[in-house]
């Protein structure tokens, strides 16, 4: 059986190159092909060590080296020993550069950073779902942001939208009959945002919700008096906390989120 080694060389973690190598090697099931990954190859000394090891072997070097200096060095050294090299990213970068008429930044580890951002977003979304509607008050101290407000002030959709921006959010409904969790008063006020809405707008929203659930429009939940009472109570709690308060009456989710993200940015300066 034919044997060979595929060296996977990267100036980052090397996951992309390894996946390509595995896919390519999978086309040769009758051969014994070993994949050897060398991540974080950011020095010419490392590349020279690879060349010294590979020069007498039946091998291919597949690489994702972004920095032109490293790439050129590897190609030149490999050519001296007639080692086959495959630049996995080079052709793609050059093609895009030609189309958009811009030079690449040659930033190492961009793909990895994008992966991390994606997984952080997924984690934030899972957090928002887990701690939605104060299902577990322990989420209050773990959250980047806590939203408080009466029912139908867009707490949940806003939590999910902010999660897509990598912000871990929990939200707490404020009801006169239920005392807020003690944890709410044990975190900095600048991590809390109160949401309020116009009573008439809330009345219309709650009536629609009752209708959607096949319930009577005469329920206390949607009465103006009840809504005014809830808002007054909620504003007292927000005042006690000393948190930022946003009137969401005429605001889209994105607009409210923008205000909050700017506020968080100032807090984290």
C-alpha positions as MATLAB code, in Angstrom:
seq = 'XXXXXXXXXXXXXXXXXXXXXXXXXXXXXXXXXXXXXXXXXXXXXXXXXXXXXXXXXXXXXXXXXXXXXXXXXXXXXXXXXXXXXXXXXXXXXXXXXXXXXXXXXXXXXXXXXXXXXXXXXXXXXXXXXXXXXXXXXXXXXXXXXXXXXXXXXXXXXXXXXXXXXXXXXXXXXXXXXXXXXXXXXXXXXXXXXXXXXXXXXXXXXXXXXXXXXXXXXXXXXXXXXXXXXXXXXXXXXXXXXXXXXXXXXXXXXXXXXXXXXXXXXXXXX';
ca = [
       0.000    0.000    0.000;
       1.268    3.438   -0.947;
       2.184    5.580    2.046;
       2.452    9.353    2.310;
       2.422   12.204    4.809;
       0.478   15.413    4.414;
       1.938   18.209    6.516;
      -0.706   20.775    7.445;
       1.065   24.022    8.295;
      -0.706   27.100    9.641;
       0.176   30.370   11.342;
      -3.041   29.965   13.345;
      -4.659   26.855   14.795;
      -4.802   25.068   11.433;
      -8.375   23.751   11.539;
      -9.266   25.030    8.072;
      -6.223   23.470    6.410;
      -6.718   20.174    8.223;
     -10.340   19.900    7.105;
      -9.307   20.502    3.489;
      -6.510   17.945    3.832;
      -8.878   15.335    5.271;
     -11.376   15.903    2.461;
      -8.645   15.542   -0.160;
      -7.094   12.451    1.465;
     -10.544   10.876    1.655;
     -10.443   10.521   -2.116;
      -7.587    7.993   -1.812;
      -9.009    5.244    0.387;
      -6.523    2.642   -0.859;
      -3.550    4.623    0.420;
      -2.127    5.035    3.917;
      -1.952    8.825    4.288;
      -0.956   10.386    7.600;
      -1.994   13.968    8.288;
       0.420   15.845   10.512;
      -0.761   19.257   11.674;
       1.711   21.978   12.704;
      -0.190   24.965   14.125;
       1.134   28.428   15.016;
       4.035   28.249   12.577;
       4.988   31.905   12.790;
       8.786   31.668   12.587;
      11.041   30.669    9.693;
      12.878   28.334   12.089;
       9.691   26.278   12.469;
       9.248   26.101    8.706;
      12.855   25.008    8.275;
      12.355   22.198   10.778;
       9.371   20.988    8.740;
      11.414   21.084    5.520;
      14.295   19.182    7.152;
      11.905   16.456    8.276;
       9.945   16.292    5.037;
      12.742   16.431    2.453;
      13.399   12.672    2.476;
       9.758   11.589    2.777;
       6.929   10.921    0.338;
       4.893   13.952    1.334;
       2.879   17.031    0.514;
       2.836   20.283    2.468;
      -0.537   22.007    2.607;
      -0.493   25.401    4.256;
      -2.485   28.448    5.296;
       0.242   31.027    5.869;
      -1.156   34.535    5.573;
       2.032   36.558    6.013;
       3.773   36.847    2.603;
       7.267   36.511    4.127;
       6.530   33.124    5.696;
       4.710   31.885    2.620;
       7.558   32.844    0.282;
      10.139   31.260    2.579;
       8.273   27.946    2.735;
       7.740   27.830   -1.031;
      11.390   28.609   -1.733;
      12.720   25.997    0.708;
      10.269   23.357   -0.491;
      11.300   23.974   -4.107;
      14.959   23.305   -3.215;
      13.999   19.775   -2.157;
      11.305   19.193   -4.766;
       8.581   19.009   -2.112;
       5.054   19.488   -3.419;
       3.356   22.482   -1.720;
      -0.295   23.537   -1.802;
      -1.278   27.075   -0.801;
      -4.850   26.590    0.432;
      -5.740   30.249    0.970;
      -3.506   32.068   -1.486;
      -5.588   31.672   -4.660;
      -8.780   32.638   -2.825;
      -7.238   35.774   -1.312;
      -5.748   36.821   -4.650;
      -9.049   36.299   -6.487;
     -11.025   38.353   -3.976;
      -8.353   41.060   -3.991;
      -8.601   41.342   -7.784;
     -12.397   41.548   -7.761;
     -12.772   44.149   -4.988;
      -9.633   46.075   -6.012;
      -8.225   46.087   -2.473;
      -5.114   44.673   -0.877;
      -5.661   42.035    1.847;
      -4.740   42.956    5.421;
      -2.724   39.747    5.926;
      -4.121   39.359    9.432;
      -3.244   36.065   11.091;
      -6.052   34.037   12.688;
      -9.030   35.912   11.204;
     -10.975   32.703   10.620;
     -10.411   31.691   14.223;
     -11.638   35.082   15.439;
     -14.793   34.694   13.349;
     -15.347   31.221   14.810;
     -14.969   32.606   18.329;
     -17.453   35.392   17.597;
     -19.945   32.860   16.261;
     -19.658   30.572   19.283;
     -19.892   33.568   21.633;
     -23.119   34.562   19.894;
     -24.524   31.032   20.231;
     -23.586   31.037   23.905;
     -25.307   34.404   24.418;
     -28.485   33.171   22.679;
     -28.541   30.017   24.817;
     -28.077   32.224   27.878;
     -31.008   34.458   26.867;
     -33.253   31.416   26.422;
     -32.159   29.804   29.686;
     -32.704   32.926   31.780;
     -35.670   34.404   29.931;
     -38.465   35.814   32.081;
     -36.382   35.243   35.245;
     -36.681   31.460   35.035;
     -33.613   31.297   37.243;
     -32.537   34.393   39.247;
     -28.963   33.097   39.326;
     -28.663   34.414   35.786;
     -28.848   37.990   37.087;
     -25.290   37.962   38.400;
     -23.969   36.090   35.361;
     -25.516   38.440   32.805;
     -23.863   41.311   30.961;
     -27.216   43.081   31.065;
     -30.506   42.761   32.919;
     -33.736   44.088   31.389;
     -36.673   44.875   33.663;
     -40.186   45.990   32.820;
     -43.862   45.110   32.831;
     -45.353   42.542   30.478;
     -45.205   43.343   26.726;
     -42.388   45.884   26.801;
     -40.336   43.788   24.345;
     -38.021   42.294   26.975;
     -37.685   38.872   25.338;
     -37.249   39.950   21.684;
     -34.805   42.614   22.818;
     -32.877   40.017   24.826;
     -32.603   37.787   21.765;
     -31.533   40.647   19.509;
     -28.831   41.728   21.952;
     -27.719   38.102   22.228;
     -27.055   38.176   18.472;
     -24.609   40.975   19.318;
     -22.834   38.700   21.841;
     -24.466   40.272   24.912;
     -25.639   37.869   27.619;
     -29.041   39.147   28.737;
     -31.593   38.064   31.296;
     -34.937   39.792   31.716;
     -37.211   40.187   34.692;
     -40.939   40.939   34.598;
     -42.030   43.459   37.197;
     -45.376   42.621   38.811;
     -46.841   44.398   41.845;
     -47.833   41.053   43.364;
     -44.334   39.550   43.063;
     -41.274   41.020   44.775;
     -38.269   41.373   42.457;
     -35.454   38.882   43.129;
     -32.948   40.142   45.702;
     -30.111   39.622   43.205;
     -31.456   42.577   41.234;
     -30.318   44.898   44.015;
     -26.921   43.250   44.374;
     -25.484   44.154   40.970;
     -24.342   47.548   39.596;
     -27.183   49.737   38.376;
     -25.365   50.352   35.088;
     -25.909   46.679   34.200;
     -29.687   47.139   34.402;
     -32.041   48.803   31.930;
     -35.697   49.485   32.637;
     -38.244   49.392   29.807;
     -41.497   51.334   29.872;
     -44.281   51.847   27.351;
     -47.215   54.156   26.792;
     -50.338   52.826   28.627;
     -52.522   53.087   25.510;
     -49.945   51.266   23.394;
     -49.633   48.549   26.039;
     -53.413   48.280   26.161;
     -53.561   47.664   22.402;
     -50.714   45.121   22.517;
     -52.236   43.215   25.433;
     -55.672   43.145   23.812;
     -54.121   41.553   20.733;
     -52.364   39.010   22.925;
     -55.625   38.086   24.649;
     -57.328   37.787   21.283;
     -54.550   35.522   19.976;
     -55.083   33.217   22.957;
     -58.854   33.232   22.586;
     -59.372   35.070   25.882;
     -61.848   37.787   26.781;
     -60.794   41.356   26.044;
     -62.317   42.317   29.362;
     -59.555   40.575   31.324;
     -57.850   42.720   33.951;
     -54.494   42.093   32.203;
     -55.405   44.542   29.428;
     -57.316   47.169   31.394;
     -55.891   50.685   31.361;
     -56.186   50.983   35.143;
     -54.202   47.790   35.652;
     -51.539   48.878   33.152;
     -51.131   52.289   34.790;
     -50.832   50.577   38.171;
     -48.154   48.177   36.867;
     -46.184   50.972   35.211;
     -46.224   53.061   38.372;
     -44.938   50.105   40.379;
     -42.257   49.318   37.778;
     -41.036   52.916   37.684;
     -40.754   52.910   41.484;
     -38.552   49.801   41.303;
     -36.424   51.332   38.544;
     -36.030   54.524   40.563;
     -35.019   52.490   43.600;
     -32.369   50.689   41.520;
     -31.198   53.899   39.861;
     -30.950   52.272   36.439;
     -31.269   53.672   32.932;
     -34.890   53.768   31.718;
     -35.940   53.626   28.056;
     -39.416   54.384   26.732;
     -39.913   51.832   23.941;
     -43.302   53.180   22.803;
     -42.241   54.348   19.343;
     -38.959   52.499   19.050;
     -38.064   49.477   16.954;
     -36.130   46.685   18.669;
     -32.997   47.678   16.752;
     -33.289   51.303   17.914;
     -33.639   50.356   21.576;
     -30.768   47.874   21.232;
     -28.563   50.562   19.709;
     -29.146   52.828   22.701;
     -28.327   49.981   25.094;
     -25.200   48.891   23.219;
     -23.893   52.453   23.235;
     -24.572   52.675   26.965;
     -22.728   49.382   27.591;
     -19.801   50.601   25.510;
     -19.507   53.711   27.694;
     -19.701   51.603   30.855;
     -16.936   49.286   29.640;
     -14.522   52.041   28.554;
];
